[in-house]
Amino acid sequence: MTQKVKDKDPRQRILTACVKMFIERGFRATTMQDIIREAGGSAGGF
């Protein structure tokens, strides 16, 4: 039996998405929806 392994844990995906969006859009222009979309999650997961 094989088990899927995620490339990054959820916390790391969120932090990576935050940094990327802050660099691209700036802190004030980045929304939670931007971060969620970039991290590949859902609003309910936060």
N, C-alpha and C positions, 0 to 999 in steps of 0.2 A: 504494500500500500504506500502510495506517495503522498506527500503533504506539500501544499503550496506554501512558499515562503515569500512574504512581501519584501520588496526591495528596501523599504524604509518603514520604520514604525510610524504611527499616525502623528505623534508629537513632532518627529523630525520632518515629516512632510509639511506640516503646518508652519514650522519655523522657517524652512527653506522657502516656502511660498511667500511668507511675510517679507523676508529679506529681498526676494526677487521683486515683489510688487513695490516695496518701498523704494528700491533703486529705480525702477522703471517709472513709477507714477508719483513718488513722493509720499511722505507719511500722511499728510493731510488729505491727499486725493485718493488714497487707498481705502476701499470699503471692505467690510467683512465679506460681502458677496464676492469681491475680487479674490480675496484670499481663499475662500471656500472653493471657488471655481478652479483656481490655480493648484490647490492642494488635491483636487479630485475627490472632495468629500461632499457631504450634504449638511445643510444647516442644522438638522436634527442631531448630527454627530458631534456638534460643538456643545 
